[in-house]
Amino acid sequence: MSLTGGQTLKADPPLLSKAAQNAHALQAAVESELAGPAEQMAAAATALTGRTLGGRLQTTWSIWSDQANNLQLEIGRLSADLDTTAKNYAQAEAAVQAQFARPQQ
């Protein structure tokens, strides 16, 4: 792809694959980091059942959990998109190389 000023852009499939792996690892880290606080928050909310603070604590945790789960899903989508893009670029590059390697008729 040609950019302005004569610059070119070249995709690096191994680098994209590595970024996908890193994103996947981040997704797993977010999931594991949420496990501990979830148990603690459930215990605290249970201990405060029937009190105003208990209800607010549960509501706040629910909002936090939803946002964290959305973050985890988006990181997962990013990981999948990076992986797909890496594979697509690698396949396209292989097809172009194969085309140039064929004898001219």
N, CA, C and O atoms as a GROMACS GRO file, in nm:
protein
  420
    1MET      N    1   0.085  -0.116   0.000
    1MET     CA    2   0.000   0.000   0.000
    1MET      C    3   0.090   0.123   0.000
    1MET      O    4   0.184   0.131   0.079
    2SER      N    5   0.062   0.215  -0.086
    2SER     CA    6   0.142   0.336  -0.095
    2SER      C    7   0.078   0.447  -0.014
    2SER      O    8  -0.043   0.470  -0.022
    3LEU      N    9   0.158   0.513   0.064
    3LEU     CA   10   0.113   0.625   0.143
    3LEU      C   11   0.161   0.754   0.080
    3LEU      O   12   0.236   0.751  -0.017
    4THR      N   13   0.119   0.865   0.133
    4THR     CA   14   0.165   0.993   0.078
    4THR      C   15   0.315   1.007   0.099
    4THR      O   16   0.371   0.954   0.194
    5GLY      N   17   0.378   1.078   0.010
    5GLY     CA   18   0.521   1.100   0.022
    5GLY      C   19   0.604   0.981  -0.020
    5GLY      O   20   0.723   0.974   0.014
    6GLY      N   21   0.547   0.886  -0.092
    6GLY     CA   22   0.623   0.772  -0.140
    6GLY      C   23   0.649   0.664  -0.035
    6GLY      O   24   0.722   0.569  -0.062
    7GLN      N   25   0.591   0.678   0.083
    7GLN     CA   26   0.608   0.576   0.186
    7GLN      C   27   0.521   0.456   0.155
    7GLN      O   28   0.418   0.469   0.089
    8THR      N   29   0.563   0.340   0.201
    8THR     CA   30   0.482   0.219   0.182
    8THR      C   31   0.453   0.156   0.316
    8THR      O   32   0.525   0.176   0.414
    9LEU      N   33   0.347   0.082   0.320
    9LEU     CA   34   0.304   0.010   0.439
    9LEU      C   35   0.312  -0.138   0.408
    9LEU      O   36   0.257  -0.184   0.308
   10LYS      N   37   0.380  -0.211   0.493
   10LYS     CA   38   0.391  -0.355   0.474
   10LYS      C   39   0.345  -0.424   0.602
   10LYS      O   40   0.392  -0.392   0.711
   11ALA      N   41   0.254  -0.517   0.587
   11ALA     CA   42   0.204  -0.592   0.702
   11ALA      C   43   0.308  -0.695   0.744
   11ALA      O   44   0.380  -0.750   0.660
   12ASP      N   45   0.314  -0.721   0.873
   12ASP     CA   46   0.407  -0.819   0.928
   12ASP      C   47   0.324  -0.926   0.999
   12ASP      O   48   0.296  -0.913   1.118
   13PRO      N   49   0.284  -1.034   0.927
   13PRO     CA   50   0.197  -1.135   0.987
   13PRO      C   51   0.250  -1.194   1.119
   13PRO      O   52   0.170  -1.212   1.211
   14PRO      N   53   0.380  -1.225   1.132
   14PRO     CA   54   0.425  -1.276   1.262
   14PRO      C   55   0.406  -1.175   1.375
   14PRO      O   56   0.374  -1.213   1.488
   15LEU      N   57   0.425  -1.048   1.346
   15LEU     CA   58   0.404  -0.945   1.446
   15LEU      C   59   0.256  -0.934   1.484
   15LEU      O   60   0.222  -0.917   1.601
   16LEU      N   61   0.169  -0.944   1.384
   16LEU     CA   62   0.025  -0.943   1.411
   16LEU      C   63  -0.016  -1.064   1.493
   16LEU      O   64  -0.099  -1.052   1.583
   17SER      N   65   0.042  -1.180   1.464
   17SER     CA   66   0.013  -1.301   1.541
   17SER      C   67   0.059  -1.285   1.686
   17SER      O   68  -0.012  -1.326   1.778
   18LYS      N   69   0.175  -1.226   1.705
   18LYS     CA   70   0.226  -1.203   1.840
   18LYS      C   71   0.134  -1.106   1.915
   18LYS      O   72   0.106  -1.127   2.034
   19ALA      N   73   0.088  -1.003   1.848
   19ALA     CA   74  -0.006  -0.909   1.911
   19ALA      C   75  -0.136  -0.980   1.950
   19ALA      O   76  -0.194  -0.951   2.054
   20ALA      N   77  -0.181  -1.072   1.865
   20ALA     CA   78  -0.302  -1.149   1.896
   20ALA      C   79  -0.279  -1.236   2.019
   20ALA      O   80  -0.367  -1.247   2.104
   21GLN      N   81  -0.162  -1.298   2.028
   21GLN     CA   82  -0.130  -1.380   2.146
   21GLN      C   83  -0.126  -1.294   2.272
   21GLN      O   84  -0.176  -1.335   2.377
   22ASN      N   85  -0.066  -1.176   2.262
   22ASN     CA   86  -0.060  -1.086   2.376
   22ASN      C   87  -0.199  -1.042   2.420
   22ASN      O   88  -0.228  -1.035   2.540
   23ALA      N   89  -0.285  -1.012   2.324
   23ALA     CA   90  -0.422  -0.972   2.356
   23ALA      C   91  -0.497  -1.087   2.423
   23ALA      O   92  -0.574  -1.065   2.516
   24HIS      N   93  -0.475  -1.208   2.375
   24HIS     CA   94  -0.538  -1.325   2.436
   24HIS      C   95  -0.491  -1.343   2.580
   24HIS      O   96  -0.571  -1.372   2.669
   25ALA      N   97  -0.362  -1.325   2.603
   25ALA     CA   98  -0.308  -1.335   2.739
   25ALA      C   99  -0.367  -1.226   2.829
   25ALA      O  100  -0.397  -1.252   2.946
   26LEU      N  101  -0.384  -1.107   2.775
   26LEU     CA  102  -0.445  -0.998   2.852
   26LEU      C  103  -0.589  -1.032   2.887
   26LEU      O  104  -0.635  -1.005   2.998
   27GLN      N  105  -0.661  -1.089   2.793
   27GLN     CA  106  -0.799  -1.130   2.818
   27GLN      C  107  -0.805  -1.230   2.933
   27GLN      O  108  -0.890  -1.218   3.021
   28ALA      N  109  -0.716  -1.328   2.932
   28ALA     CA  110  -0.712  -1.428   3.039
   28ALA      C  111  -0.675  -1.364   3.173
   28ALA      O  112  -0.728  -1.402   3.277
   29ALA      N  113  -0.585  -1.266   3.170
   29ALA     CA  114  -0.544  -1.199   3.294
   29ALA      C  115  -0.661  -1.119   3.353
   29ALA      O  116  -0.680  -1.119   3.475
   30VAL      N  117  -0.738  -1.053   3.268
   30VAL     CA  118  -0.854  -0.978   3.316
   30VAL      C  119  -0.952  -1.074   3.383
   30VAL      O  120  -1.005  -1.044   3.490
   31GLU      N  121  -0.975  -1.187   3.320
   31GLU     CA  122  -1.068  -1.286   3.376
   31GLU      C  123  -1.020  -1.337   3.512
   31GLU      O  124  -1.098  -1.345   3.606
   32SER      N  125  -0.892  -1.371   3.521
   32SER     CA  126  -0.841  -1.426   3.647
   32SER      C  127  -0.836  -1.320   3.756
   32SER      O  128  -0.858  -1.350   3.873
   33GLU      N  129  -0.807  -1.195   3.719
   33GLU     CA  130  -0.802  -1.088   3.818
   33GLU      C  131  -0.940  -1.058   3.877
   33GLU      O  132  -0.950  -1.013   3.991
   34LEU      N  133  -1.044  -1.084   3.802
   34LEU     CA  134  -1.180  -1.058   3.851
   34LEU      C  135  -1.231  -1.167   3.944
   34LEU      O  136  -1.326  -1.144   4.020
   35ALA      N  137  -1.172  -1.284   3.941
   35ALA     CA  138  -1.222  -1.396   4.020
   35ALA      C  139  -1.212  -1.368   4.170
   35ALA      O  140  -1.308  -1.391   4.243
   36GLY      N  141  -1.099  -1.318   4.216
   36GLY     CA  142  -1.080  -1.293   4.359
   36GLY      C  143  -1.174  -1.188   4.414
   36GLY      O  144  -1.245  -1.214   4.511
   37PRO      N  145  -1.178  -1.069   4.355
   37PRO     CA  146  -1.269  -0.966   4.405
   37PRO      C  147  -1.417  -1.008   4.398
   37PRO      O  148  -1.497  -0.966   4.482
   38ALA      N  149  -1.453  -1.088   4.301
   38ALA     CA  150  -1.593  -1.132   4.289
   38ALA      C  151  -1.635  -1.209   4.414
   38ALA      O  152  -1.744  -1.187   4.467
   39GLU      N  153  -1.549  -1.298   4.459
   39GLU     CA  154  -1.581  -1.377   4.579
   39GLU      C  155  -1.589  -1.286   4.702
   39GLU      O  156  -1.678  -1.302   4.786
   40GLN      N  157  -1.496  -1.193   4.713
   40GLN     CA  158  -1.494  -1.101   4.827
   40GLN      C  159  -1.615  -1.008   4.827
   40GLN      O  160  -1.674  -0.981   4.932
   41MET      N  161  -1.652  -0.959   4.710
   41MET     CA  162  -1.767  -0.871   4.700
   41MET      C  163  -1.897  -0.945   4.733
   41MET      O  164  -1.985  -0.889   4.798
   42ALA      N  165  -1.908  -1.068   4.689
   42ALA     CA  166  -2.027  -1.147   4.720
   42ALA      C  167  -2.038  -1.168   4.871
   42ALA      O  168  -2.147  -1.157   4.927
   43ALA      N  169  -1.928  -1.196   4.935
   43ALA     CA  170  -1.928  -1.216   5.080
   43ALA      C  171  -1.966  -1.086   5.152
   43ALA      O  172  -2.045  -1.088   5.247
   44ALA      N  173  -1.911  -0.974   5.107
   44ALA     CA  174  -1.943  -0.846   5.170
   44ALA      C  175  -2.089  -0.809   5.150
   44ALA      O  176  -2.155  -0.763   5.243
   45ALA      N  177  -2.141  -0.830   5.030
   45ALA     CA  178  -2.281  -0.798   5.004
   45ALA      C  179  -2.373  -0.886   5.086
   45ALA      O  180  -2.475  -0.840   5.137
   46THR      N  181  -2.337  -1.013   5.101
   46THR     CA  182  -2.416  -1.104   5.183
   46THR      C  183  -2.416  -1.060   5.329
   46THR      O  184  -2.519  -1.063   5.396
   47ALA      N  185  -2.300  -1.018   5.377
   47ALA     CA  186  -2.289  -0.973   5.516
   47ALA      C  187  -2.372  -0.847   5.541
   47ALA      O  188  -2.414  -0.821   5.653
   48LEU      N  189  -2.394  -0.770   5.436
   48LEU     CA  190  -2.468  -0.644   5.451
   48LEU      C  191  -2.612  -0.654   5.400
   48LEU      O  192  -2.676  -0.552   5.376
   49THR      N  193  -2.662  -0.775   5.383
   49THR     CA  194  -2.799  -0.795   5.335
   49THR      C  195  -2.897  -0.722   5.426
   49THR      O  196  -2.888  -0.729   5.548
   50GLY      N  197  -2.989  -0.653   5.363
   50GLY     CA  198  -3.092  -0.581   5.438
   50GLY      C  199  -3.052  -0.439   5.475
   50GLY      O  200  -3.133  -0.364   5.529
   51ARG      N  201  -2.930  -0.402   5.448
   51ARG     CA  202  -2.884  -0.266   5.476
   51ARG      C  203  -2.868  -0.191   5.345
   51ARG      O  204  -2.843  -0.250   5.240
   52THR      N  205  -2.883  -0.062   5.352
   52THR     CA  206  -2.872   0.021   5.233
   52THR      C  207  -2.736   0.003   5.167
   52THR      O  208  -2.726  -0.007   5.045
   53LEU      N  209  -2.633  -0.001   5.248
   53LEU     CA  210  -2.498  -0.015   5.194
   53LEU      C  211  -2.483  -0.147   5.118
   53LEU      O  212  -2.414  -0.153   5.016
   54GLY      N  213  -2.546  -0.252   5.166
   54GLY     CA  214  -2.538  -0.381   5.098
   54GLY      C  215  -2.596  -0.375   4.958
   54GLY      O  216  -2.538  -0.430   4.864
   55GLY      N  217  -2.710  -0.308   4.944
   55GLY     CA  218  -2.772  -0.294   4.812
   55GLY      C  219  -2.687  -0.211   4.718
   55GLY      O  220  -2.671  -0.244   4.601
   56ARG      N  221  -2.632  -0.102   4.771
   56ARG     CA  222  -2.547  -0.016   4.687
   56ARG      C  223  -2.418  -0.088   4.648
   56ARG      O  224  -2.368  -0.073   4.536
   57LEU      N  225  -2.365  -0.164   4.742
   57LEU     CA  226  -2.244  -0.241   4.712
   57LEU      C  227  -2.271  -0.340   4.600
   57LEU      O  228  -2.190  -0.355   4.508
   58GLN      N  229  -2.384  -0.408   4.607
   58GLN     CA  230  -2.420  -0.505   4.503
   58GLN      C  231  -2.440  -0.437   4.368
   58GLN      O  232  -2.396  -0.488   4.266
   59THR      N  233  -2.507  -0.322   4.368
   59THR     CA  234  -2.529  -0.247   4.244
   59THR      C  235  -2.397  -0.202   4.183
   59THR      O  236  -2.375  -0.216   4.063
   60THR      N  237  -2.311  -0.147   4.268
   60THR     CA  238  -2.180  -0.099   4.220
   60THR      C  239  -2.099  -0.215   4.163
   60THR      O  240  -2.038  -0.201   4.058
   61TRP      N  241  -2.098  -0.327   4.232
   61TRP     CA  242  -2.024  -0.443   4.183
   61TRP      C  243  -2.082  -0.495   4.052
   61TRP      O  244  -2.008  -0.537   3.963
   62SER      N  245  -2.213  -0.491   4.040
   62SER     CA  246  -2.277  -0.537   3.917
   62SER      C  247  -2.234  -0.450   3.798
   62SER      O  248  -2.204  -0.502   3.691
   63ILE      N  249  -2.230  -0.319   3.818
   63ILE     CA  250  -2.186  -0.228   3.712
   63ILE      C  251  -2.040  -0.254   3.678
   63ILE      O  252  -2.004  -0.262   3.561
   64TRP      N  253  -1.957  -0.268   3.779
   64TRP     CA  254  -1.815  -0.295   3.760
   64TRP      C  255  -1.796  -0.426   3.682
   64TRP      O  256  -1.718  -0.432   3.588
   65SER      N  257  -1.867  -0.528   3.724
   65SER     CA  258  -1.856  -0.659   3.658
   65SER      C  259  -1.897  -0.653   3.512
   65SER      O  260  -1.831  -0.711   3.425
   66ASP      N  261  -2.006  -0.582   3.485
   66ASP     CA  262  -2.051  -0.568   3.346
   66ASP      C  263  -1.944  -0.500   3.261
   66ASP      O  264  -1.915  -0.545   3.150
   67GLN      N  265  -1.887  -0.393   3.313
   67GLN     CA  266  -1.784  -0.321   3.239
   67GLN      C  267  -1.660  -0.408   3.219
   67GLN      O  268  -1.602  -0.410   3.110
   68ALA      N  269  -1.620  -0.479   3.322
   68ALA     CA  270  -1.502  -0.566   3.311
   68ALA      C  271  -1.527  -0.679   3.212
   68ALA      O  272  -1.438  -0.715   3.135
   69ASN      N  273  -1.648  -0.735   3.214
   69ASN     CA  274  -1.681  -0.841   3.118
   69ASN      C  275  -1.682  -0.787   2.976
   69ASN      O  276  -1.637  -0.854   2.883
   70ASN      N  277  -1.733  -0.665   2.958
   70ASN     CA  278  -1.731  -0.603   2.825
   70ASN      C  279  -1.587  -0.579   2.778
   70ASN      O  280  -1.554  -0.601   2.662
   71LEU      N  281  -1.502  -0.535   2.870
   71LEU     CA  282  -1.361  -0.517   2.837
   71LEU      C  283  -1.300  -0.649   2.792
   71LEU      O  284  -1.229  -0.655   2.692
   72GLN      N  285  -1.328  -0.753   2.867
   72GLN     CA  286  -1.275  -0.886   2.834
   72GLN      C  287  -1.324  -0.931   2.696
   72GLN      O  288  -1.246  -0.986   2.618
   73LEU      N  289  -1.451  -0.910   2.667
   73LEU     CA  290  -1.505  -0.948   2.536
   73LEU      C  291  -1.438  -0.869   2.424
   73LEU      O  292  -1.405  -0.926   2.320
   74GLU      N  293  -1.420  -0.739   2.444
   74GLU     CA  294  -1.357  -0.657   2.341
   74GLU      C  295  -1.212  -0.697   2.317
   74GLU      O  296  -1.165  -0.699   2.203
   75ILE      N  297  -1.141  -0.729   2.423
   75ILE     CA  298  -1.003  -0.776   2.407
   75ILE      C  299  -1.002  -0.908   2.331
   75ILE      O  300  -0.916  -0.930   2.246
   76GLY      N  301  -1.098  -0.995   2.359
   76GLY     CA  302  -1.109  -1.121   2.285
   76GLY      C  303  -1.137  -1.099   2.138
   76GLY      O  304  -1.080  -1.168   2.052
   77ARG      N  305  -1.224  -1.003   2.108
   77ARG     CA  306  -1.252  -0.972   1.966
   77ARG      C  307  -1.128  -0.916   1.898
   77ARG      O  308  -1.098  -0.950   1.784
   78LEU      N  309  -1.057  -0.830   1.969
   78LEU     CA  310  -0.934  -0.773   1.914
   78LEU      C  311  -0.833  -0.884   1.885
   78LEU      O  312  -0.769  -0.884   1.780
   79SER      N  313  -0.819  -0.977   1.978
   79SER     CA  314  -0.727  -1.089   1.959
   79SER      C  315  -0.765  -1.170   1.835
   79SER      O  316  -0.680  -1.204   1.753
   80ALA      N  317  -0.893  -1.201   1.823
   80ALA     CA  318  -0.940  -1.279   1.708
   80ALA      C  319  -0.920  -1.202   1.577
   80ALA      O  320  -0.879  -1.260   1.476
   81ASP      N  321  -0.948  -1.072   1.579
   81ASP     CA  322  -0.931  -0.991   1.458
   81ASP      C  323  -0.784  -0.984   1.417
   81ASP      O  324  -0.752  -0.994   1.299
   82LEU      N  325  -0.695  -0.966   1.514
   82LEU     CA  326  -0.552  -0.962   1.483
   82LEU      C  327  -0.506  -1.096   1.425
   82LEU      O  328  -0.429  -1.099   1.329
   83ASP      N  329  -0.552  -1.204   1.483
   83ASP     CA  330  -0.514  -1.336   1.434
   83ASP      C  331  -0.565  -1.360   1.292
   83ASP      O  332  -0.491  -1.410   1.207
   84THR      N  333  -0.689  -1.324   1.267
   84THR     CA  334  -0.747  -1.339   1.132
   84THR      C  335  -0.671  -1.254   1.032
   84THR      O  336  -0.642  -1.299   0.921
   85THR      N  337  -0.641  -1.131   1.070
   85THR     CA  338  -0.567  -1.041   0.981
   85THR      C  339  -0.429  -1.097   0.949
   85THR      O  340  -0.385  -1.093   0.834
   86ALA      N  341  -0.361  -1.150   1.049
   86ALA     CA  342  -0.228  -1.209   1.027
   86ALA      C  343  -0.238  -1.324   0.927
   86ALA      O  344  -0.156  -1.334   0.835
   87LYS      N  345  -0.336  -1.411   0.945
   87LYS     CA  346  -0.353  -1.525   0.855
   87LYS      C  347  -0.386  -1.478   0.713
   87LYS      O  348  -0.334  -1.531   0.615
   88ASN      N  349  -0.475  -1.378   0.704
   88ASN     CA  350  -0.513  -1.328   0.571
   88ASN      C  351  -0.394  -1.265   0.499
   88ASN      O  352  -0.375  -1.290   0.379
   89TYR      N  353  -0.314  -1.186   0.569
   89TYR     CA  354  -0.196  -1.126   0.507
   89TYR      C  355  -0.096  -1.234   0.465
   89TYR      O  356  -0.039  -1.226   0.356
   90ALA      N  357  -0.076  -1.334   0.549
   90ALA     CA  358   0.018  -1.441   0.515
   90ALA      C  359  -0.029  -1.518   0.391
   90ALA      O  360   0.051  -1.550   0.304
   91GLN      N  361  -0.158  -1.546   0.384
   91GLN     CA  362  -0.213  -1.616   0.267
   91GLN      C  363  -0.202  -1.531   0.142
   91GLN      O  364  -0.167  -1.581   0.035
   92ALA      N  365  -0.232  -1.403   0.155
   92ALA     CA  366  -0.223  -1.314   0.039
   92ALA      C  367  -0.079  -1.303  -0.009
   92ALA      O  368  -0.053  -1.306  -0.130
   93GLU      N  369   0.014  -1.290   0.083
   93GLU     CA  370   0.155  -1.281   0.046
   93GLU      C  371   0.202  -1.409  -0.022
   93GLU      O  372   0.275  -1.404  -0.121
   94ALA      N  373   0.159  -1.523   0.029
   94ALA     CA  374   0.196  -1.651  -0.033
   94ALA      C  375   0.137  -1.661  -0.174
   94ALA      O  376   0.204  -1.711  -0.264
   95ALA      N  377   0.015  -1.615  -0.193
   95ALA     CA  378  -0.048  -1.620  -0.324
   95ALA      C  379   0.025  -1.529  -0.424
   95ALA      O  380   0.044  -1.565  -0.540
   96VAL      N  381   0.065  -1.411  -0.377
   96VAL     CA  382   0.138  -1.320  -0.465
   96VAL      C  383   0.273  -1.381  -0.502
   96VAL      O  384   0.313  -1.378  -0.618
   97GLN      N  385   0.342  -1.435  -0.404
   97GLN     CA  386   0.472  -1.497  -0.432
   97GLN      C  387   0.457  -1.615  -0.528
   97GLN      O  388   0.540  -1.633  -0.617
   98ALA      N  389   0.353  -1.693  -0.512
   98ALA     CA  390   0.329  -1.808  -0.601
   98ALA      C  391   0.301  -1.758  -0.743
   98ALA      O  392   0.346  -1.819  -0.840
   99GLN      N  393   0.228  -1.650  -0.754
   99GLN     CA  394   0.196  -1.595  -0.886
   99GLN      C  395   0.324  -1.549  -0.959
   99GLN      O  396   0.340  -1.572  -1.079
  100PHE      N  397   0.414  -1.486  -0.886
  100PHE     CA  398   0.539  -1.439  -0.948
  100PHE      C  399   0.634  -1.555  -0.977
  100PHE      O  400   0.719  -1.544  -1.065
  101ALA      N  401   0.621  -1.664  -0.906
  101ALA     CA  402   0.709  -1.779  -0.925
  101ALA      C  403   0.668  -1.863  -1.047
  101ALA      O  404   0.747  -1.942  -1.098
  102ARG      N  405   0.544  -1.844  -1.093
  102ARG     CA  406   0.498  -1.922  -1.209
  102ARG      C  407   0.568  -1.875  -1.335
  102ARG      O  408   0.591  -1.755  -1.353
  103PRO      N  409   0.602  -1.968  -1.424
  103PRO     CA  410   0.666  -1.930  -1.550
  103PRO      C  411   0.570  -1.848  -1.636
  103PRO      O  412   0.449  -1.875  -1.640
  104GLN      N  413   0.624  -1.750  -1.704
  104GLN     CA  414   0.545  -1.665  -1.791
  104GLN      C  415   0.509  -1.743  -1.917
  104GLN      O  416   0.589  -1.823  -1.965
  105GLN      N  417   0.391  -1.722  -1.970
  105GLN     CA  418   0.347  -1.793  -2.091
  105GLN      C  419   0.346  -1.703  -2.209
  105GLN      O  420   0.312  -1.746  -2.319
   0.00000   0.00000   0.00000
